[in-house]
Amino acid sequence: MNRADFFARWSSLHGGAPITGVVKGWLSLSFRFARLFTRIRLTPNALTFGGIVFSAAAWPLATSWWALPLVMFALFADGLDGSLAIYRGVDSIRGALIDSFADRISEAFFFLVFYRISPTTATALFLAWILSFTQEYIRARAMGLGNKSTGVVTISERPVRVIILLVALVGSHVSHNFTEISAYFWLVLQFIAISQLVRFQRRSI
């Protein structure tokens, strides 16, 4: 599969989403990795499972520097499993379902990692996690009811949420106040994201 076909298939699977800017840059990078992983016979399901393993391993190591690369590897695996499936021509509804289920498991572990480094913000973290789960549920439910568009790209999509966690992990080795600020920042972003998504769905359904 060449890059143009890869882009076209990705856009088709995401409701005709345009491939520009940061999205184009990421897909160009993931195309190269997908080609490499195909050569070494790595499967999309192996990457999906790897994302869960990395996120789970980060939980008991949350207070150490090891958590940082583990969370990064989890995000990396999650971002490439779908691209690898597209490149290999094995993308399917079953694979998308498994990937979505794996994402929710990984995010639960990310919440636990965040909680370990910032237990005093437990309420804010729990609310932010519930709102992020609700965000993904609304989008999935809308698509299940016939709205095939991916929808608006909110201010707090999964990569952004993980980046906030990564920043908090680095900050936890500097000041506890830094992790608290990160937790409340995530909560604020999630309220905005839910508002963005609800407004979009009200117009499109």
LOLUM-667612 format. One record per residue (C-alpha): residue number from 1; chain; x, y, z. Coordinates in pm, 1 decimal, always signed. Layout:
[atom NUM; 'A'; [X; Y; Z]];
...
// end
This chain:
[atom 1; 'A'; [+0.0; +0.0; +0.0]];
[atom 2; 'A'; [+135.1; +342.6; -92.1]];
[atom 3; 'A'; [+95.6; +655.0; +120.7]];
[atom 4; 'A'; [-188.5; +803.3; -85.3]];
[atom 5; 'A'; [-395.4; +485.6; -49.4]];
[atom 6; 'A'; [-313.3; +475.7; +321.0]];
[atom 7; 'A'; [-434.9; +834.6; +367.0]];
[atom 8; 'A'; [-750.5; +768.0; +167.2]];
[atom 9; 'A'; [-837.2; +458.9; +370.2]];
[atom 10; 'A'; [-774.7; +637.6; +700.3]];
[atom 11; 'A'; [-997.2; +928.4; +596.6]];
[atom 12; 'A'; [-1271.6; +689.7; +485.7]];
[atom 13; 'A'; [-1266.2; +510.8; +820.5]];
[atom 14; 'A'; [-1287.7; +844.7; +1003.0]];
[atom 15; 'A'; [-1594.1; +984.6; +832.4]];
[atom 16; 'A'; [-1406.3; +1160.3; +552.9]];
[atom 17; 'A'; [-1192.3; +1357.8; +795.9]];
[atom 18; 'A'; [-945.2; +1589.7; +616.1]];
[atom 19; 'A'; [-576.6; +1504.5; +636.3]];
[atom 20; 'A'; [-396.2; +1828.7; +697.9]];
[atom 21; 'A'; [-157.6; +1989.1; +944.0]];
[atom 22; 'A'; [-66.5; +1787.4; +1249.6]];
[atom 23; 'A'; [-288.4; +1497.7; +1140.2]];
[atom 24; 'A'; [-101.5; +1469.9; +810.9]];
[atom 25; 'A'; [+232.9; +1484.3; +990.5]];
[atom 26; 'A'; [+133.5; +1209.6; +1233.5]];
[atom 27; 'A'; [-10.6; +986.7; +958.3]];
[atom 28; 'A'; [+305.2; +1029.0; +750.1]];
[atom 29; 'A'; [+510.3; +914.0; +1048.3]];
[atom 30; 'A'; [+276.3; +627.9; +1134.3]];
[atom 31; 'A'; [+281.5; +514.1; +770.1]];
[atom 32; 'A'; [+658.1; +467.0; +793.9]];
[atom 33; 'A'; [+629.9; +275.0; +1119.5]];
[atom 34; 'A'; [+347.9; +61.0; +979.4]];
[atom 35; 'A'; [+568.1; -32.6; +686.6]];
[atom 36; 'A'; [+852.5; -123.4; +925.0]];
[atom 37; 'A'; [+628.1; -326.1; +1155.9]];
[atom 38; 'A'; [+487.9; -515.7; +860.0]];
[atom 39; 'A'; [+839.1; -617.3; +759.7]];
[atom 40; 'A'; [+911.0; -756.5; +1106.8]];
[atom 41; 'A'; [+568.1; -926.5; +1115.3]];
[atom 42; 'A'; [+432.5; -732.3; +1410.9]];
[atom 43; 'A'; [+52.3; -748.8; +1424.1]];
[atom 44; 'A'; [-199.4; -474.0; +1512.9]];
[atom 45; 'A'; [-337.2; -683.9; +1799.5]];
[atom 46; 'A'; [+13.9; -720.2; +1942.9]];
[atom 47; 'A'; [+46.1; -340.7; +1949.9]];
[atom 48; 'A'; [-298.9; -306.3; +2108.2]];
[atom 49; 'A'; [-210.4; -557.4; +2378.7]];
[atom 50; 'A'; [+127.9; -390.1; +2424.4]];
[atom 51; 'A'; [-44.8; -59.8; +2494.7]];
[atom 52; 'A'; [-239.7; -220.1; +2778.8]];
[atom 53; 'A'; [+72.4; -385.9; +2919.7]];
[atom 54; 'A'; [+273.2; -62.0; +2914.7]];
[atom 55; 'A'; [-4.4; +140.0; +3078.7]];
[atom 56; 'A'; [-58.7; -127.4; +3344.2]];
[atom 57; 'A'; [+315.3; -144.5; +3416.9]];
[atom 58; 'A'; [+325.7; +232.9; +3467.0]];
[atom 59; 'A'; [+79.9; +215.4; +3756.7]];
[atom 60; 'A'; [+301.1; +53.5; +4024.8]];
[atom 61; 'A'; [+596.2; +259.9; +3898.2]];
[atom 62; 'A'; [+409.4; +590.1; +3890.8]];
[atom 63; 'A'; [+638.8; +762.6; +4139.8]];
[atom 64; 'A'; [+955.6; +663.1; +3956.2]];
[atom 65; 'A'; [+1103.3; +791.7; +3631.7]];
[atom 66; 'A'; [+1019.4; +456.3; +3470.6]];
[atom 67; 'A'; [+655.0; +561.1; +3445.4]];
[atom 68; 'A'; [+741.0; +827.0; +3187.9]];
[atom 69; 'A'; [+871.1; +598.2; +2909.4]];
[atom 70; 'A'; [+604.8; +336.8; +2988.0]];
[atom 71; 'A'; [+323.4; +587.2; +2934.9]];
[atom 72; 'A'; [+494.4; +712.5; +2619.3]];
[atom 73; 'A'; [+524.3; +358.2; +2483.9]];
[atom 74; 'A'; [+156.4; +298.2; +2564.7]];
[atom 75; 'A'; [+54.8; +608.2; +2369.1]];
[atom 76; 'A'; [+286.3; +511.3; +2083.8]];
[atom 77; 'A'; [+140.1; +158.6; +2061.6]];
[atom 78; 'A'; [-214.5; +288.7; +2076.0]];
[atom 79; 'A'; [-150.8; +540.1; +1801.0]];
[atom 80; 'A'; [+2.5; +286.3; +1564.2]];
[atom 81; 'A'; [-214.4; -24.7; +1595.1]];
[atom 82; 'A'; [-488.0; +122.0; +1375.7]];
[atom 83; 'A'; [-237.9; +252.9; +1122.6]];
[atom 84; 'A'; [-75.0; -88.5; +1102.4]];
[atom 85; 'A'; [-413.0; -253.3; +1047.2]];
[atom 86; 'A'; [-488.9; -10.7; +763.1]];
[atom 87; 'A'; [-147.9; -60.6; +603.5]];
[atom 88; 'A'; [-181.9; -439.1; +616.8]];
[atom 89; 'A'; [-540.3; -426.0; +491.3]];
[atom 90; 'A'; [-678.3; -605.4; +796.8]];
[atom 91; 'A'; [-881.2; -321.0; +949.0]];
[atom 92; 'A'; [-1221.2; -444.7; +1060.7]];
[atom 93; 'A'; [-1513.5; -367.0; +1289.8]];
[atom 94; 'A'; [-1389.1; -634.0; +1529.4]];
[atom 95; 'A'; [-1044.7; -475.7; +1539.8]];
[atom 96; 'A'; [-1192.2; -129.8; +1597.7]];
[atom 97; 'A'; [-1401.0; -267.5; +1885.0]];
[atom 98; 'A'; [-1100.0; -436.2; +2044.6]];
[atom 99; 'A'; [-896.5; -118.1; +2005.0]];
[atom 100; 'A'; [-1168.9; +95.2; +2164.8]];
[atom 101; 'A'; [-1201.4; -148.4; +2455.5]];
[atom 102; 'A'; [-823.4; -150.6; +2502.9]];
[atom 103; 'A'; [-817.0; +230.8; +2502.8]];
[atom 104; 'A'; [-1065.1; +243.7; +2790.3]];
[atom 105; 'A'; [-858.0; -6.3; +2990.5]];
[atom 106; 'A'; [-539.6; +192.6; +2928.1]];
[atom 107; 'A'; [-709.6; +515.7; +3031.3]];
[atom 108; 'A'; [-819.0; +353.1; +3356.4]];
[atom 109; 'A'; [-454.7; +273.4; +3428.9]];
[atom 110; 'A'; [-354.9; +627.9; +3330.3]];
[atom 111; 'A'; [-605.0; +755.3; +3586.6]];
[atom 112; 'A'; [-447.6; +530.1; +3850.8]];
[atom 113; 'A'; [-100.9; +656.2; +3757.4]];
[atom 114; 'A'; [-220.4; +1016.2; +3791.9]];
[atom 115; 'A'; [-385.9; +936.4; +4124.6]];
[atom 116; 'A'; [-65.2; +785.3; +4265.0]];
[atom 117; 'A'; [+133.2; +1100.0; +4197.7]];
[atom 118; 'A'; [-146.8; +1338.1; +4302.8]];
[atom 119; 'A'; [-376.5; +1170.1; +4560.6]];
[atom 120; 'A'; [-491.0; +1503.4; +4702.8]];
[atom 121; 'A'; [-672.7; +1580.1; +4375.5]];
[atom 122; 'A'; [-862.6; +1250.6; +4369.7]];
[atom 123; 'A'; [-1202.7; +1414.0; +4317.1]];
[atom 124; 'A'; [-1084.3; +1631.8; +4028.7]];
[atom 125; 'A'; [-908.1; +1337.5; +3865.3]];
[atom 126; 'A'; [-1211.4; +1111.8; +3901.8]];
[atom 127; 'A'; [-1441.7; +1374.4; +3749.8]];
[atom 128; 'A'; [-1199.9; +1436.1; +3462.4]];
[atom 129; 'A'; [-1173.3; +1062.7; +3395.7]];
[atom 130; 'A'; [-1553.4; +1020.3; +3399.4]];
[atom 131; 'A'; [-1592.4; +1313.4; +3161.2]];
[atom 132; 'A'; [-1330.8; +1170.9; +2924.8]];
[atom 133; 'A'; [-1511.6; +835.7; +2930.9]];
[atom 134; 'A'; [-1840.9; +1017.0; +2863.7]];
[atom 135; 'A'; [-1681.4; +1203.6; +2574.3]];
[atom 136; 'A'; [-1581.8; +879.2; +2405.9]];
[atom 137; 'A'; [-1919.7; +720.3; +2481.9]];
[atom 138; 'A'; [-2114.6; +1008.4; +2326.4]];
[atom 139; 'A'; [-1906.5; +988.4; +2010.2]];
[atom 140; 'A'; [-1935.6; +608.9; +1985.9]];
[atom 141; 'A'; [-2308.5; +613.3; +2058.8]];
[atom 142; 'A'; [-2373.1; +883.2; +1798.5]];
[atom 143; 'A'; [-2186.9; +680.3; +1536.0]];
[atom 144; 'A'; [-2382.5; +370.3; +1639.7]];
[atom 145; 'A'; [-2705.5; +562.8; +1579.4]];
[atom 146; 'A'; [-2604.2; +651.0; +1226.4]];
[atom 147; 'A'; [-2383.8; +959.1; +1251.4]];
[atom 148; 'A'; [-2078.9; +828.2; +1067.5]];
[atom 149; 'A'; [-1876.4; +1144.8; +1110.5]];
[atom 150; 'A'; [-1590.4; +1130.4; +1359.4]];
[atom 151; 'A'; [-1721.4; +1461.0; +1489.1]];
[atom 152; 'A'; [-1547.7; +1767.6; +1620.3]];
[atom 153; 'A'; [-1188.3; +1731.3; +1735.6]];
[atom 154; 'A'; [-1219.3; +1854.3; +2093.6]];
[atom 155; 'A'; [-965.2; +2033.4; +2305.9]];
[atom 156; 'A'; [-909.2; +1717.0; +2510.1]];
[atom 157; 'A'; [-870.7; +1416.2; +2282.9]];
[atom 158; 'A'; [-685.7; +1105.9; +2401.8]];
[atom 159; 'A'; [-333.7; +1220.7; +2295.7]];
[atom 160; 'A'; [-383.9; +1551.6; +2478.8]];
[atom 161; 'A'; [-496.6; +1369.5; +2793.2]];
[atom 162; 'A'; [-187.6; +1150.9; +2787.1]];
[atom 163; 'A'; [+38.5; +1450.2; +2726.7]];
[atom 164; 'A'; [-108.5; +1616.2; +3036.8]];
[atom 165; 'A'; [-25.8; +1300.4; +3231.7]];
[atom 166; 'A'; [+329.5; +1300.9; +3094.8]];
[atom 167; 'A'; [+374.8; +1662.6; +3199.7]];
[atom 168; 'A'; [+236.6; +1577.4; +3545.1]];
[atom 169; 'A'; [+478.2; +1284.6; +3575.7]];
[atom 170; 'A'; [+774.0; +1507.8; +3502.0]];
[atom 171; 'A'; [+638.1; +1773.0; +3735.5]];
[atom 172; 'A'; [+589.0; +1522.9; +4017.5]];
[atom 173; 'A'; [+967.2; +1505.4; +4053.0]];
[atom 174; 'A'; [+983.2; +1881.7; +4089.9]];
[atom 175; 'A'; [+683.3; +1993.6; +4295.8]];
[atom 176; 'A'; [+357.1; +1842.5; +4417.5]];
[atom 177; 'A'; [+187.9; +2171.7; +4330.2]];
[atom 178; 'A'; [+271.7; +2102.4; +3968.2]];
[atom 179; 'A'; [+75.1; +1775.5; +3967.8]];
[atom 180; 'A'; [-221.9; +1946.6; +4131.6]];
[atom 181; 'A'; [-225.4; +2217.4; +3865.7]];
[atom 182; 'A'; [-207.1; +1948.9; +3594.1]];
[atom 183; 'A'; [-502.2; +1760.5; +3745.1]];
[atom 184; 'A'; [-726.3; +2066.6; +3759.4]];
[atom 185; 'A'; [-613.0; +2174.3; +3413.6]];
[atom 186; 'A'; [-724.0; +1835.9; +3277.8]];
[atom 187; 'A'; [-1062.1; +1875.4; +3447.9]];
[atom 188; 'A'; [-1117.6; +2218.9; +3294.5]];
[atom 189; 'A'; [-1023.4; +2090.5; +2948.6]];
[atom 190; 'A'; [-1265.1; +1800.3; +2984.7]];
[atom 191; 'A'; [-1556.3; +2030.6; +3064.8]];
[atom 192; 'A'; [-1473.6; +2233.7; +2755.5]];
[atom 193; 'A'; [-1437.0; +1917.7; +2544.3]];
[atom 194; 'A'; [-1776.2; +1783.1; +2651.8]];
[atom 195; 'A'; [-1934.0; +2118.9; +2568.4]];
[atom 196; 'A'; [-1772.1; +2116.1; +2223.1]];
[atom 197; 'A'; [-1888.6; +1763.3; +2149.3]];
[atom 198; 'A'; [-2245.3; +1815.2; +2273.6]];
[atom 199; 'A'; [-2285.6; +2129.8; +2062.4]];
[atom 200; 'A'; [-2157.1; +1947.5; +1756.2]];
[atom 201; 'A'; [-2383.6; +1646.7; +1806.9]];
[atom 202; 'A'; [-2688.9; +1867.4; +1858.0]];
[atom 203; 'A'; [-2625.8; +2027.4; +1518.5]];
[atom 204; 'A'; [-2545.4; +1706.2; +1332.9]];
[atom 205; 'A'; [-2815.0; +1464.8; +1455.4]];
// end
